Amino acid sequence: MKTKLLLLISLSAILGACGAEDEMISPLWGIDYSSENTSGFAMGAVNQFNAETKITYVVKSANLRCAGGDVYALLYTFESGDAMELKVAKKTVDYNYLFPGKEGENQLLSVTFNGEKLNLAESKVSIQPRTEENKLSTITKLLTVNQAVFDGAIGRVPLLK
């Protein structure tokens, strides 16, 4: 009798643990949520091309978090002190977000650089899960109306609640 009781208690503990783990996995992104302090493990850079000049912004930290509804904010903070925030609408399981986007599809909604909203022309960001790292990999190709281009890849981006 004691063995059966112990077995039932163990089984309920295991099932309870599985239920808690399922709540941690984001069904939209396919990876677990991470803690805030993992933002500093991001790696990569974004290059800004404007006419003949090129500026490289090396990432210091990055994260993706819900900004309300189906809108998510992807934030890059660079070693130079500069910051870029991309707002995307996640509507499908596809990894690509386009500007201008179509209704019902993933969209790149806006980009701010150092608090100033960029006037975007045709642009794209890709956000892909890396399940082996439990992080996201991002690729940006942003074209602005004044012909400045932001192009780069940043990996090890955590998903935050």
Secondary structure, DSSP 8 states (H G I E B T S, - for coil): -HHHHHHHHHHHHHHHHHHHHHHHB-TTTSSB---GGGGGG-EEEEEEEETTEEEEEEEEEEEEEEEETTEEEEEEEETTS-EEEEEEE--SS-SEEEES--TTS-EEEEEEETTEE--B-SEEEEEEEETTTTEEEEEEEEEBTTS-EEEEEEEEE-EE-
